[in-house]
Amino acid sequence: MYFRRESGERLCLQCLEKSLIKQVKREISKWKMLNPKDKIGFLFFEEFPLISTASFKLLEKIEKNYPSKLYVLIPSTLKLKEEVLEKVEEKLIFNYPRSNDFLKNFRVKREYALMEALKVGIEKIVLPITLDFEVTYFMYGFLEFNLETIGETMPKLYVPKYNIYFIKPFRKIKTKELTIYGFYKGLFDSVYSLESEAFFNKMFCAAMQYIEKLYCGHFELVDSILKISEILVEKLLKEYGFSGHCSLCGTPVKNDLCSVHKIREN
């Protein structure tokens, strides 16, 4: 039995699953993220294998009622048991050059996942981004006043060059609830080998720890930050001329490439 403090609900595993699916469907509908016949790729994050696995199983349950095709995009360093992926259309494994900075990794990972997705005609790539991660990302970008980072917290990131969207249907789900769901569904045994580790800079780590503490006692504040960010991000990007999207990762930019890919291209 799980007690959801902010609403006073007591949820069994089945009720928790239904509640999470309802929240994900609401987010998909609100931002028009998916269509019934889409080719969908789910990008696993090796930094968050347990959250990725729990998110994927929820998406799988949602999509089984539609004539969509579901693929998985998996970094080669992440090893999963076959039963996790038994119902997927195709498993796409890719390598990418890792950096010692998580924010750079996030963009480069999207670039290489996109290149893999193009091979099979995937139209939408799902990112397993949760509420606390999205708010942390926004707060980090806001404190640094990095408009590219702030812009990455948009619900959808578009890559016009290839007409592909990165979407975030789990951005209103708490990491804690996904973790509880995954644990009691027995999903955590499915990740049996992780050959790499996550790299976070100190300020991002500090911001994430603060957000985790905040939503434990004041969930409504974290939820409000995300709602404010949805309004603020759009206005900031428009004000400072960030009308384009990086042609390799979808980050909002002024020109054709984000700062990470400008350096890599040079």
BAFI-3210 file (N, C-alpha, C; in Angstrom, 3 decimals, decimal comma, padded with zeros to 6 digits):
// residues 266
n [1|2|3|4|5|6|7|8|9|10|11|12|13|14|15|16|17|18|19|20|21|22|23|24|25|26|27|28|29|30|31|32|33|34|35|36|37|38|39|40|41|42|43|44|45|46|47|48|49|50|51|52|53|54|55|56|57|58|59|60|61|62|63|64|65|66|67|68|69|70|71|72|73|74|75|76|77|78|79|80|81|82|83|84|85|86|87|88|89|90|91|92|93|94|95|96|97|98|99|100|101|102|103|104|105|106|107|108|109|110|111|112|113|114|115|116|117|118|119|120|121|122|123|124|125|126|127|128|129|130|131|132|133|134|135|136|137|138|139|140|141|142|143|144|145|146|147|148|149|150|151|152|153|154|155|156|157|158|159|160|161|162|163|164|165|166|167|168|169|170|171|172|173|174|175|176|177|178|179|180|181|182|183|184|185|186|187|188|189|190|191|192|193|194|195|196|197|198|199|200|201|202|203|204|205|206|207|208|209|210|211|212|213|214|215|216|217|218|219|220|221|222|223|224|225|226|227|228|229|230|231|232|233|234|235|236|237|238|239|240|241|242|243|244|245|246|247|248|249|250|251|252|253|254|255|256|257|258|259|260|261|262|263|264|265|266]
n.u [000,842|000,629|001,051|-000,068|000,913|000,242|-002,335|-003,715|-004,395|-004,558|-002,902|-003,034|-000,872|-002,000|-003,793|-002,010|-000,600|-002,667|-003,187|-000,732|-000,612|-002,850|-002,010|000,133|-001,157|-002,743|-000,817|000,255|-001,983|-002,478|-000,282|-000,289|001,385|001,578|000,340|-002,145|-001,011|001,738|005,301|007,204|009,981|011,636|013,839|016,282|017,885|021,090|022,065|019,889|018,674|016,664|014,446|014,036|013,291|010,895|009,327|009,212|007,711|005,232|004,575|004,417|002,139|000,208|000,404|-000,357|-002,985|-003,225|-002,577|000,182|003,792|006,325|009,591|012,839|015,553|018,752|021,572|024,818|026,153|024,331|022,768|020,077|017,647|016,117|013,343|012,259|012,062|010,524|008,184|008,630|008,932|011,433|014,837|017,166|020,475|022,999|026,148|027,769|029,826|030,856|030,817|032,307|030,368|027,070|025,018|025,997|026,216|023,515|022,582|024,258|023,687|021,012|021,428|022,813|020,972|018,898|020,020|020,112|017,413|016,453|017,029|014,998|012,739|011,509|009,304|008,725|010,507|010,647|011,485|012,590|011,930|011,381|009,272|010,793|013,338|012,974|012,228|014,535|016,347|015,317|015,627|018,400|019,236|018,034|019,332|021,897|021,379|021,136|019,895|019,554|019,610|017,413|015,449|015,397|013,618|011,138|008,017|008,094|010,700|011,800|013,194|013,726|015,121|015,012|012,426|011,558|010,403|011,420|009,933|008,239|006,456|006,379|006,847|005,374|005,349|006,363|009,645|009,945|007,486|007,533|009,726|008,814|006,701|008,113|009,710|007,866|006,699|008,624|010,582|013,173|015,036|015,534|017,554|020,651|023,302|025,427|027,599|028,615|028,823|026,886|027,504|027,662|027,736|028,798|027,050|024,646|024,077|023,705|021,437|019,574|019,421|018,320|015,776|014,699|014,458|012,666|010,279|009,525|008,359|006,913|005,285|003,526|004,822|006,925|005,476|004,210|006,391|007,073|004,789|004,913|007,286|006,577|005,178|006,985|009,324|008,638|008,157|010,651|012,357|011,278|011,639|014,433|015,141|015,328|014,365|014,770|015,768|018,162|019,737|020,609|019,957|017,618|017,484|016,357|017,475|019,291|020,401|021,508|022,731|023,209|025,142|026,798|026,977|028,039|030,658|031,502|031,241|033,168]
n.v [-001,196|002,154|005,425|008,441|011,431|014,154|014,058|012,463|009,888|006,297|003,817|000,710|-001,575|-002,002|000,151|002,279|001,903|002,374|005,058|006,306|005,743|007,175|009,819|010,011|009,650|011,939|013,949|013,344|013,828|016,554|017,938|016,969|014,764|012,190|010,155|007,754|005,897|006,137|005,629|004,752|005,465|004,409|005,863|004,571|005,543|005,126|006,183|006,251|003,543|002,044|003,759|004,235|001,664|001,176|003,274|002,597|000,189|001,147|002,792|000,833|-000,567|001,394|001,797|-000,628|-000,647|000,678|001,043|001,488|001,386|000,151|000,796|000,238|002,213|001,761|002,538|001,110|000,446|-000,283|-003,065|-005,221|-007,618|-010,059|-010,417|-007,953|-006,678|-008,208|-007,755|-005,754|-003,982|-003,708|-003,880|-001,415|-000,824|001,414|003,166|005,915|008,863|009,404|012,021|013,850|015,383|015,664|017,170|017,676|015,048|014,370|015,745|014,792|012,093|012,129|012,942|010,708|008,691|009,621|009,401|006,644|006,081|007,069|005,104|003,234|004,672|005,976|008,257|009,651|010,132|008,907|010,289|009,303|011,273|012,578|014,304|015,572|015,567|017,157|019,627|020,163|020,448|022,723|024,629|024,600|025,566|028,072|029,308|029,437|031,018|029,997|029,819|027,859|025,477|025,947|025,977|023,320|022,130|022,109|020,493|019,105|018,497|019,570|018,360|019,783|019,252|016,504|015,982|014,893|014,304|014,726|013,597|014,054|012,329|011,562|013,634|014,722|012,876|011,614|010,685|009,040|007,634|006,174|004,591|003,069|001,728|000,262|-001,365|-003,009|-004,284|-005,968|-005,249|-004,390|-006,399|-006,789|-005,260|-006,127|-005,558|-002,849|-000,964|001,543|004,784|007,505|010,927|013,891|017,416|019,460|021,558|020,887|018,514|019,458|021,041|019,072|017,535|019,413|019,829|017,265|017,092|019,176|018,367|016,242|017,255|019,429|019,095|020,471|022,854|022,121|021,108|023,455|024,992|023,695|024,195|026,976|027,204|026,271|028,390|030,501|029,684|029,641|032,379|033,527|032,353|033,368|036,115|036,390|035,553|032,808|030,968|028,780|025,268|022,931|021,075|018,552|017,644|018,854|020,908|024,160|026,931|029,824|029,728|027,161|025,084|023,817|024,929|022,839|021,128|022,828|023,115|020,458|020,079|021,776]
n.w [000,000|-000,936|000,246|-000,854|-000,115|-000,798|-001,808|-000,116|-000,754|-000,586|-002,135|-003,799|-005,606|-008,163|-008,335|-008,158|-010,528|-012,423|-011,823|-012,497|-015,247|-016,079|-015,563|-017,353|-019,828|-019,804|-020,037|-022,541|-024,139|-023,604|-024,715|-027,244|-028,004|-029,125|-031,844|-032,962|-034,885|-034,825|-035,229|-032,637|-030,620|-027,710|-025,554|-023,576|-020,580|-019,501|-017,184|-015,508|-015,127|-013,804|-013,532|-016,231|-017,108|-015,654|-016,651|-019,346|-019,295|-018,486|-020,677|-022,615|-021,803|-022,290|-025,078|-026,159|-026,799|-029,147|-032,731|-032,989|-033,489|-031,464|-030,575|-029,089|-027,938|-027,045|-025,146|-025,615|-023,295|-021,401|-020,024|-020,418|-019,333|-021,450|-021,146|-020,560|-022,966|-024,643|-026,103|-027,915|-031,066|-032,345|-031,295|-030,832|-030,651|-029,670|-029,847|-028,236|-027,868|-024,656|-022,211|-019,452|-018,390|-017,507|-018,750|-021,313|-022,159|-022,288|-024,535|-026,601|-026,486|-027,342|-029,980|-031,161|-030,710|-032,275|-034,853|-035,039|-034,895|-037,300|-039,135|-039,105|-039,471|-037,294|-035,657|-033,322|-030,314|-027,148|-024,038|-020,840|-018,728|-015,546|-013,088|-010,944|-012,041|-014,322|-013,213|-011,739|-013,847|-015,073|-012,980|-012,686|-015,205|-015,043|-012,861|-013,876|-015,947|-018,538|-021,528|-023,437|-021,951|-020,262|-022,238|-022,962|-021,282|-022,349|-023,203|-025,631|-027,935|-030,955|-033,994|-036,782|-039,168|-039,578|-039,047|-036,574|-033,257|-029,881|-027,004|-023,798|-021,949|-019,260|-017,547|-015,475|-013,531|-010,399|-009,434|-007,218|-007,104|-009,485|-008,923|-006,738|-007,985|-009,961|-008,319|-006,894|-009,022|-009,747|-011,545|-011,255|-011,196|-013,794|-014,793|-015,144|-015,536|-015,513|-017,088|-017,021|-015,433|-014,054|-014,839|-013,174|-012,827|-010,029|-009,287|-010,559|-009,247|-006,621|-006,996|-007,721|-005,370|-003,648|-004,821|-004,514|-001,711|-001,334|-002,678|-001,133|001,187|000,290|-002,129|-003,776|-004,382|-006,075|-008,242|-008,987|-009,824|-012,186|-013,722|-013,895|-015,292|-017,823|-018,906|-018,634|-020,003|-022,743|-023,185|-022,557|-024,477|-026,829|-026,412|-026,427|-028,909|-029,532|-031,707|-033,269|-033,670|-032,554|-035,047|-034,515|-031,955|-031,064|-029,186|-028,195|-030,077|-031,376|-033,907|-036,059|-034,634|-031,287|-028,413|-027,536|-029,767|-031,654|-030,794|-031,043|-033,802|-034,742]
ca.u [000,000|001,402|000,310|000,272|000,693|-000,364|-003,758|-004,321|-004,815|-003,828|-002,973|-002,410|-000,029|-002,847|-004,319|-000,883|-000,351|-003,742|-002,998|000,418|-001,011|-003,776|-001,214|000,911|-002,109|-003,149|000,288|000,310|-003,113|-002,343|000,746|-000,424|002,694|001,538|-000,823|-002,368|-000,216|003,131|006,439|007,714|011,208|011,822|015,268|016,705|019,016|021,916|022,243|018,692|018,126|015,455|013,379|013,792|012,575|009,530|008,644|008,971|006,629|003,980|004,295|004,039|000,740|-000,620|000,446|-000,901|-004,358|-003,166|-001,813|001,505|004,928|007,193|010,986|013,652|016,884|019,497|023,039|025,474|026,662|023,233|022,368|018,748|017,201|015,285|011,910|011,828|011,911|009,970|007,054|008,967|009,071|012,843|015,785|018,226|021,576|023,917|027,270|027,967|030,975|030,442|031,577|032,231|029,332|025,779|024,229|026,520|025,817|022,087|022,404|024,960|022,907|019,860|021,928|023,119|019,704|018,167|020,623|019,689|015,969|016,220|017,217|013,740|011,620|010,852|008,821|008,733|011,409|010,213|012,535|012,065|012,191|010,373|008,979|011,880|014,456|012,623|012,294|015,964|016,946|014,870|016,254|019,822|019,341|017,626|020,401|023,024|020,760|021,492|018,603|019,471|019,240|016,030|014,600|015,298|012,548|009,866|007,451|008,513|011,866|011,631|014,360|013,094|015,895|014,584|011,003|011,422|010,194|011,711|008,778|008,413|005,142|006,477|007,388|004,555|005,417|007,447|010,612|009,645|006,361|007,997|010,619|007,959|005,995|009,073|010,163|006,834|006,423|009,752|011,308|014,555|015,899|015,739|018,805|021,629|024,671|025,565|029,040|029,024|028,239|026,413|028,395|026,926|028,578|028,439|025,898|023,460|023,839|023,167|020,075|018,731|019,226|017,391|014,445|014,237|014,033|011,514|009,030|009,133|007,473|006,123|005,133|002,792|005,765|007,639|004,501|003,992|007,581|006,980|003,725|005,441|008,326|005,938|004,824|008,184|010,276|008,177|008,342|012,088|012,923|010,798|012,244|015,861|015,349|015,597|013,221|015,133|016,062|019,398|019,426|021,120|019,388|016,325|017,575|016,040|018,671|019,117|020,823|021,257|023,293|023,359|026,546|027,528|027,244|028,927|032,020|031,811|031,366|034,440]
ca.v [000,000|003,389|006,611|009,653|012,441|015,410|013,884|011,657|008,584|005,064|003,112|-000,587|-001,562|-001,861|001,521|003,155|001,768|003,083|006,492|006,736|005,695|008,290|011,045|009,989|009,882|013,342|014,752|013,065|014,513|018,010|018,482|016,275|014,136|010,963|009,794|006,307|005,055|006,588|004,763|005,361|004,931|004,729|005,981|004,211|006,298|004,241|006,817|005,963|002,317|001,579|004,676|003,983|000,400|001,359|004,164|001,843|-000,777|001,921|003,182|-000,400|-000,838|002,401|001,656|-001,912|-000,397|001,467|000,375|002,107|000,477|000,580|000,368|000,723|002,722|001,417|002,703|-000,200|000,180|-000,739|-004,437|-005,545|-008,989|-010,133|-010,348|-006,549|-006,218|-009,310|-007,351|-004,581|-004,207|-003,916|-003,353|-000,677|-000,552|002,384|003,717|007,368|009,324|009,972|013,138|013,871|016,370|015,045|017,981|017,393|013,671|014,365|016,191|013,882|010,840|012,352|012,971|009,366|007,948|010,112|008,796|005,236|006,078|007,350|003,873|002,469|005,597|006,408|009,642|010,252|009,452|009,162|010,450|008,984|012,418|012,665|015,635|016,182|015,807|018,286|020,851|020,391|020,918|024,113|025,453|024,691|026,491|029,409|029,846|029,718|031,798|029,327|029,696|026,558|024,486|026,249|025,569|021,858|021,650|022,111|019,130|018,475|019,090|019,251|018,376|020,035|018,668|015,121|015,906|013,981|014,945|014,103|013,933|013,732|012,052|011,238|014,813|015,060|011,718|011,682|009,584|008,160|006,762|005,241|003,648|002,154|000,897|-000,668|-002,326|-004,003|-005,050|-006,864|-004,828|-004,013|-007,539|-006,834|-004,566|-006,970|-005,101|-001,454|-000,836|002,944|005,522|008,832|012,045|015,111|018,435|019,679|022,441|020,127|017,581|020,228|021,442|017,881|017,181|020,403|019,543|016,019|017,431|020,068|017,708|015,314|017,936|020,488|018,663|021,463|023,868|021,548|021,068|024,850|025,425|023,148|024,919|028,309|027,065|026,095|029,734|031,336|029,232|030,105|033,830|033,819|031,953|034,325|037,415|036,387|035,112|031,373|030,508|027,568|024,050|022,279|020,060|017,253|017,173|019,480|021,994|025,477|027,714|030,972|029,358|025,783|024,127|024,231|025,215|021,562|020,599|023,766|022,740|019,145|020,221|022,452]
ca.w [000,000|-001,034|000,686|-001,602|000,910|-001,260|-002,094|000,938|-001,301|-000,277|-003,405|-003,985|-006,806|-009,347|-008,340|-008,467|-011,966|-013,125|-011,596|-013,290|-016,661|-016,299|-015,618|-018,598|-020,920|-019,741|-020,555|-023,980|-024,761|-023,437|-025,618|-028,531|-028,188|-029,914|-032,652|-032,867|-035,782|-034,800|-034,936|-031,402|-030,039|-026,292|-025,283|-022,227|-020,019|-018,680|-015,874|-014,723|-015,731|-013,131|-013,934|-017,657|-017,247|-015,154|-017,607|-020,579|-019,099|-018,480|-022,059|-023,312|-021,459|-022,959|-026,531|-026,625|-027,267|-030,383|-033,803|-033,111|-033,412|-030,367|-030,642|-027,976|-028,254|-025,835|-025,177|-025,554|-021,947|-020,547|-020,312|-019,905|-019,587|-022,644|-020,861|-020,549|-024,339|-025,434|-026,942|-028,728|-032,505|-032,661|-030,311|-031,517|-029,716|-030,264|-029,078|-028,377|-027,072|-023,368|-021,666|-017,982|-018,045|-017,788|-019,667|-022,655|-022,459|-022,586|-025,918|-027,518|-026,476|-028,212|-031,359|-031,641|-030,707|-033,445|-036,036|-035,051|-035,144|-038,719|-039,919|-039,161|-039,691|-036,046|-035,749|-031,983|-029,377|-025,772|-023,037|-019,499|-017,846|-014,491|-012,561|-010,177|-012,948|-015,199|-012,403|-011,464|-015,088|-015,248|-011,956|-013,021|-016,335|-014,599|-012,016|-014,769|-017,028|-019,784|-022,194|-024,119|-020,924|-019,885|-023,352|-023,032|-020,401|-023,069|-023,277|-026,885|-028,594|-032,380|-034,881|-038,088|-040,268|-039,788|-038,691|-035,435|-031,955|-028,592|-026,169|-022,377|-021,344|-017,827|-016,870|-014,301|-012,626|-009,416|-009,477|-006,086|-007,428|-010,503|-008,254|-005,967|-008,970|-010,552|-007,308|-006,598|-010,237|-009,953|-012,745|-010,990|-011,508|-015,242|-015,110|-014,486|-015,737|-015,896|-017,213|-016,945|-014,321|-014,428|-014,539|-012,879|-012,222|-008,619|-009,137|-010,951|-008,133|-005,492|-007,361|-007,674|-003,962|-003,081|-005,342|-003,883|-000,354|-001,422|-003,040|-000,064|002,126|-000,356|-003,517|-004,555|-004,850|-007,221|-009,328|-009,408|-010,569|-013,542|-014,427|-014,193|-016,319|-019,128|-019,386|-018,648|-021,025|-024,056|-023,273|-022,568|-025,759|-027,831|-026,112|-026,752|-030,286|-029,668|-032,503|-033,996|-032,917|-032,972|-036,053|-034,091|-030,679|-030,802|-028,195|-028,754|-030,374|-032,265|-035,254|-036,468|-033,693|-029,888|-028,035|-027,458|-031,113|-032,343|-030,397|-031,621|-035,251|-035,007]
c.u [000,878|000,524|000,819|-000,111|-000,085|-001,859|-004,486|-004,778|-003,945|-004,011|-002,306|-001,608|-000,856|-003,386|-003,220|-000,583|-001,405|-003,580|-001,849|000,077|-001,941|-003,023|-000,426|000,001|-002,545|-002,079|000,424|-000,782|-002,943|-001,399|000,746|000,892|002,668|000,243|-000,940|-001,444|001,251|004,111|007,179|008,989|011,301|013,314|015,569|017,895|019,833|022,198|021,078|018,024|016,816|014,253|013,024|012,948|011,122|008,718|008,279|007,796|005,266|003,594|003,818|002,578|-000,205|-000,727|-000,134|-002,334|-004,390|-002,345|-000,447|002,584|005,915|008,580|011,699|015,032|017,723|020,987|023,717|025,985|025,591|022,779|021,030|018,422|016,152|013,794|011,373|011,416|011,195|008,860|007,381|009,168|010,518|013,706|016,954|019,295|022,579|025,030|027,281|029,125|030,528|031,393|031,498|031,238|027,978|024,978|024,687|026,122|024,375|021,847|023,052|024,222|021,698|020,278|022,117|021,882|018,878|018,700|020,217|018,204|015,641|016,278|015,916|012,510|010,852|010,504|008,863|009,670|011,030|011,423|011,961|012,407|011,057|010,256|010,178|013,107|014,182|012,716|013,746|016,651|016,590|015,575|017,745|020,031|019,016|018,726|021,635|022,644|021,261|020,192|018,456|019,011|017,805|015,080|014,417|014,207|011,171|009,344|007,862|009,715|011,850|012,951|013,838|013,811|015,424|013,103|010,738|011,253|010,777|010,582|008,965|007,064|005,175|006,885|006,553|004,567|006,600|008,353|010,314|008,542|006,731|008,894|009,829|007,232|006,933|009,514|009,122|006,373|007,557|010,612|012,793|015,539|016,262|017,018|019,918|023,059|024,674|027,048|029,540|028,362|027,810|027,438|027,550|027,910|028,002|027,177|024,606|023,082|023,183|021,720|019,126|018,430|018,235|015,956|013,866|013,730|012,750|010,235|008,615|008,137|006,552|005,977|004,485|003,707|006,513|006,718|004,261|005,169|007,509|005,917|004,180|006,460|007,724|005,561|006,084|009,139|009,894|008,421|009,820|012,715|012,528|011,482|013,696|016,164|015,703|014,417|013,511|015,364|017,347|019,067|019,927|020,489|018,061|016,330|017,199|017,299|018,313|019,411|020,532|021,712|023,338|024,843|027,376|027,902|028,061|030,380|032,427|032,018|032,700|035,618]
c.v [001,248|004,572|007,835|010,855|013,659|015,297|013,099|010,277|007,448|004,131|001,743|-000,526|-001,338|-000,437|002,528|003,109|002,528|004,592|007,036|006,767|006,858|009,613|011,132|010,276|011,340|014,251|014,558|013,836|016,033|018,613|017,792|015,591|012,960|010,852|008,273|005,435|005,450|005,418|005,423|004,669|005,337|004,721|005,660|005,085|005,346|004,838|006,490|004,693|001,863|002,438|004,454|002,729|000,530|002,222|003,410|000,882|-000,080|002,315|001,975|-000,734|000,130|002,105|000,340|-001,765|000,374|000,725|001,016|001,020|001,012|-000,054|000,823|001,118|002,587|001,692|001,360|-000,557|-000,355|-002,132|-004,736|-007,007|-008,990|-009,986|-008,921|-006,118|-007,222|-008,882|-006,190|-004,960|-004,515|-003,256|-002,718|-000,279|000,376|002,760|005,224|007,798|010,003|011,066|013,059|014,921|015,803|015,834|017,780|015,988|013,602|014,742|015,236|012,545|010,976|012,335|011,559|008,473|008,337|009,478|007,328|005,134|006,287|006,082|003,082|003,379|005,989|007,895|010,383|009,441|009,871|009,232|010,164|010,063|012,547|014,095|016,278|016,445|017,037|019,612|021,185|020,992|022,386|025,035|025,649|025,687|027,915|030,064|030,215|030,727|031,292|029,011|028,399|025,479|024,693|025,746|024,074|021,291|021,753|020,679|018,363|019,230|018,620|019,332|018,542|019,394|017,256|014,897|014,853|014,789|014,073|014,541|013,416|013,461|011,778|012,447|015,284|013,925|011,870|010,451|008,560|007,159|005,757|004,171|002,610|001,194|-000,162|-001,753|-003,422|-004,779|-006,024|-006,504|-004,611|-005,166|-007,586|-006,123|-005,321|-006,533|-003,663|-001,144|000,597|003,611|006,895|009,890|013,302|016,156|018,802|020,520|021,714|019,151|018,286|020,638|020,255|017,468|018,127|020,116|018,285|016,274|018,261|019,304|016,655|015,966|018,949|020,183|019,743|022,567|023,385|021,521|022,471|025,378|024,941|023,890|026,330|028,238|026,937|027,433|030,565|030,974|029,772|031,600|034,204|033,501|032,935|035,679|037,479|035,754|033,659|030,728|029,223|026,380|023,437|021,119|018,669|016,728|017,833|020,584|023,319|026,341|028,923|030,587|027,882|024,748|024,690|024,399|023,944|021,071|021,561|023,417|021,431|019,234|020,875|021,556]
c.w [000,000|-000,648|-000,069|-000,743|000,413|-001,529|-001,015|000,467|-000,768|-001,473|-003,339|-005,288|-008,072|-009,468|-008,674|-009,965|-012,778|-013,012|-012,441|-014,777|-016,998|-016,428|-016,924|-019,794|-020,978|-020,344|-022,075|-024,717|-024,726|-024,472|-026,987|-028,921|-029,151|-030,718|-032,683|-033,710|-035,842|-034,684|-033,778|-030,957|-028,580|-025,997|-023,824|-021,825|-019,153|-017,312|-014,927|-015,256|-015,103|-013,514|-015,402|-017,847|-016,798|-016,117|-018,878|-020,426|-019,038|-019,905|-022,872|-023,051|-022,167|-024,449|-027,038|-027,150|-028,582|-031,437|-034,044|-033,067|-032,389|-030,494|-029,371|-028,480|-026,990|-026,018|-024,937|-024,165|-021,002|-020,977|-019,633|-020,205|-020,708|-022,348|-020,812|-021,952|-025,235|-026,389|-027,884|-030,186|-032,882|-031,588|-031,059|-030,501|-030,386|-029,291|-029,240|-027,486|-025,789|-022,914|-020,148|-017,497|-018,466|-018,819|-021,113|-023,087|-022,936|-024,048|-026,918|-027,601|-027,403|-029,685|-031,907|-031,659|-031,932|-034,727|-036,180|-035,413|-036,620|-039,573|-040,078|-039,278|-038,447|-036,130|-034,408|-031,089|-027,962|-024,844|-021,657|-018,468|-016,841|-013,960|-011,874|-011,046|-013,816|-014,447|-012,057|-012,686|-015,335|-014,263|-012,240|-014,163|-015,939|-013,764|-012,839|-015,854|-018,382|-020,517|-022,983|-023,142|-020,475|-020,971|-023,467|-022,129|-021,069|-023,189|-024,529|-027,448|-030,049|-033,126|-036,303|-039,267|-040,598|-039,449|-037,614|-034,149|-030,841|-027,663|-024,741|-021,694|-019,841|-016,981|-015,674|-013,263|-011,673|-009,533|-008,386|-006,445|-008,513|-009,892|-007,463|-006,904|-009,551|-009,585|-007,092|-007,827|-010,550|-011,149|-012,492|-011,204|-012,988|-015,662|-014,411|-014,693|-016,191|-015,899|-017,103|-015,763|-014,792|-014,038|-014,339|-012,380|-010,850|-008,456|-009,497|-009,845|-006,952|-005,759|-007,258|-006,231|-003,295|-003,527|-004,708|-002,470|-000,377|-001,710|-002,027|000,895|001,488|-001,840|-004,366|-005,097|-006,092|-008,438|-009,883|-010,217|-012,009|-014,351|-014,812|-015,328|-017,712|-019,756|-019,606|-019,781|-022,397|-024,235|-023,355|-023,921|-026,862|-027,662|-026,583|-028,117|-030,485|-030,410|-033,270|-033,082|-033,454|-033,913|-035,674|-032,801|-030,307|-029,772|-028,847|-028,901|-031,227|-033,716|-035,524|-035,451|-032,282|-029,569|-027,980|-028,844|-031,970|-032,051|-031,047|-033,134|-035,630|-034,610]
res [m|y|f|r|r|e|s|g|e|r|l|c|l|q|c|l|e|k|s|l|i|k|q|v|k|r|e|i|s|k|w|k|m|l|n|p|k|d|k|i|g|f|l|f|f|e|e|f|p|l|i|s|t|a|s|f|k|l|l|e|k|i|e|k|n|y|p|s|k|l|y|v|l|i|p|s|t|l|k|l|k|e|e|v|l|e|k|v|e|e|k|l|i|f|n|y|p|r|s|n|d|f|l|k|n|f|r|v|k|r|e|y|a|l|m|e|a|l|k|v|g|i|e|k|i|v|l|p|i|t|l|d|f|e|v|t|y|f|m|y|g|f|l|e|f|n|l|e|t|i|g|e|t|m|p|k|l|y|v|p|k|y|n|i|y|f|i|k|p|f|r|k|i|k|t|k|e|l|t|i|y|g|f|y|k|g|l|f|d|s|v|y|s|l|e|s|e|a|f|f|n|k|m|f|c|a|a|m|q|y|i|e|k|l|y|c|g|h|f|e|l|v|d|s|i|l|k|i|s|e|i|l|v|e|k|l|l|k|e|y|g|f|s|g|h|c|s|l|c|g|t|p|v|k|n|d|l|c|s|v|h|k|i|r|e|n]
***
